[in-house]
């Protein structure tokens, strides 16, 4: 029963639910709300795309979730998009109120089963985004020039499609200097400014810029005022208000000796001041003609009425009147001008040039180049003449040709003058540039209308002088020649030119300088050769430089420097200092051999080393660049060496080749005897050093010299210090008398170096008595200083190739010989003790000697 009751309740609930399914609905929040159903919603046209402009908001009675949507009429533009869940409305198209002032859309809300659609109108509000637009463009106005000041001449119109203050339009003119117009700011009426007038003759067209400005408004949240401009073209129309104007004043006419009655003297011309509608001109003579001149009333031509001989004056001034004919009743305003007529001689004789033999138009002169500046060309005898009188006989002389070379004197002539030609630029008169110079001498009338002229040719033939020095084609020449080139080989060719003519242009070459001994030059061709006996060797000298001289027949010369580089050739093979070398090698340390190639440059003097043959084979490696020979890495002890060879002395032979890198390549070989030993057989650093220098005895000898030199320097320094100290302690005041006492029994010491003594003594000091055999007469003084005993010389194992070398020492000389390594190491143990004993004994002996000398200074 309980189960049945529950089932019945469930079906009853389902039935009730099915009967109570209500549709969702929008909230109507009214105008000014930003959410709801967009009823009475408005949006500004300057809203940016992508802006969230509204939120659709509604509800479902059953509390079911709802979604939103928006649609538009078919074919219309979709301005908004809706986010279905949130209902956010976003602008997706640009708005323009002037194109479309409202948008019709359909908003929807649905709970999944029921859908509600509402028709909404979205109003687009205005923003100040439009400029004023002028009507009736282009703006052109025709105004008569006699329009009264302050008159209205045009009305400008402009419209702004914005609403409110943004749609109101006012006008003003852009500021211009001396503008003749003004405009009413509200009506746009253009007027002639008060006190101004128009004049066709002064300005036929005026351009005025008018600005239309709206009342301002907001755009994108900012206040802005928008303007537009237009140009008004004002054409001024001509009216009959200006008198005639003479053209080409002042006027001058001439009466010549050949004139006859009726001859035209001059023609005046005038035009109407009102050029837009000109009238006919009427000419007349008011005064000044004295009955000798007349004028054509229509053409303005003034004519002679008598023969020139009847004229009583040389100058006549005619007053000529011109008036514009307005109609049959009379004339308008008139103008008067003056015409000056001069009675003159006829200019019928042009200027003429004369020479020594009469009239001529060509003059020639022969002269040397580069005459002194300011010199007169006296070979030119030129006279110029004009047979006319007065102004007709006045003319100017001009010299046409190369600029600023010659000048003519005088430059202005009346009737006749002697022509003088003067040199102005001596440098330009150069035979090497021009063999002859041509000028035009012109005589041109100055104050005559005919401007008669005459021309004469002046030809100057130049003679050459030796005014140039030979000049090389380059300041220096660089040449290269291989060494060992045979004598007479061509080195380089030098070239020098002398622009002078004849023998003055002939060049002779010679060379001189410290580097010219091996070279010679052909005196005419300039080719430089090596001397027939010359042998160039880059190893001796690879750079030569000397001077070449180019000289003309009068001794004028110039120099150039020649640099010759001797190119190295591979003409020296590598050489060892001996073909048979002996070296001692410590296991683990290399021995070095060295060959020398006397070639001067790389790669001819670069040497590569290689092992040609070794006994035993495959035991040694060699560094191809340095020549260092070392054992193979696996040979690390004498046991391995003795396993390889049956010889007990371990002396192996290697044939080494030294080859240079030149082309062709040269090589040489040497046999190296290598004595193998171990490093642990020698103890101490001195022994190691002696072992390493066994094959280089000069290295050991240098060390010995260095040690002895240091000891001598130390001894001298100590002696100097003691001397100055004793001198300072034995000073006597100036009041005492100092008498130097000659020391008694002063004896000189002589030094006898002994060499090769069996008792290993190196040398002793003896007195004069000892030298003479009197050894018992020595004074009771400290013993004379003697050189310390050096260690006995080591046994000598001389080799045929070795020679004795003597080295200077403190007490004599020491003979050095190459010795066995083991014997040297045995003597090295006492080396440091002997050195210190030597210094101490020398110091003590010198101090005793100084004290003895000081005892005899005072008494």
Secondary structure, 3 states (H helix, E strand, C coil): CHHHHHHHHHHHHHHHHHHCCCCCEECCCCCCCCEECCCCCEEECCCCCCCEEEEECEECCCCCCCEEEEEECCCCCCCEEECCCCCEEEECCCCCCCCCCEEEEEEEEECCCCEEEEEEEEEEECCCCCCCEECCCCEEEEEECCCCCCCEEEECCEECCCCHHHHCEEEEECCCCCCCEEECCCCCEEEECCCCCCCCCCCCEEEEEEEEEECCEEECCEEECCEEEEEEEEEEECCCCCCCEECCCCEEEEECCCCCCCCEEEECCEECCCHHHCCEEEEEEEECCCCCEEECCCCCEEEECCCHHHCCCCEEEEEEEEEEEEECCEEEEEEEEEEEEEECCCCCCCCEEEECCEECCEEEEEEECCCCCCCECCCCCEEEECCCCHHHHEEEEEEECCCCCEEEECCEEECEEEEEEEECCCCCCCCCCCCEEEEEEEEEECCCCCCCEEEEEEEEEEECCCCCCCEECCCEEEEEEECCCCCCCEEEECCEECCCCHHHHCCEEEEECCCCCCEEECCCCCEEEECCCCCCCCCCCCEEEEEEEEECCCCCEEEEEEEEEEECCCCCCCEECCCEEEEEEECCCCEECCEECCCCCCCCCCEEEEEEEEECCCCEEECCCCCEEEECCCCCCHHHHHHHCCCCCCEEEEEEEEEECCCCCCEEEEEEEEEEECHHHCCCHHHHHHHHCCCCHHHHHHHHHHHHHHHHHHHHHHHHHHHHHHHHHCCCCCCCCCCCCCCCCCCCCEEEECCCCCCCCCEEEECHHHHHCCCCCCCCCCCCCCCCCCCCCCCCCCCCCCCCEEEECCCCEEEECCCCHHHHHHHHHHHHHHHHHHHHHHHHHHHHHHHHHHHCCCC
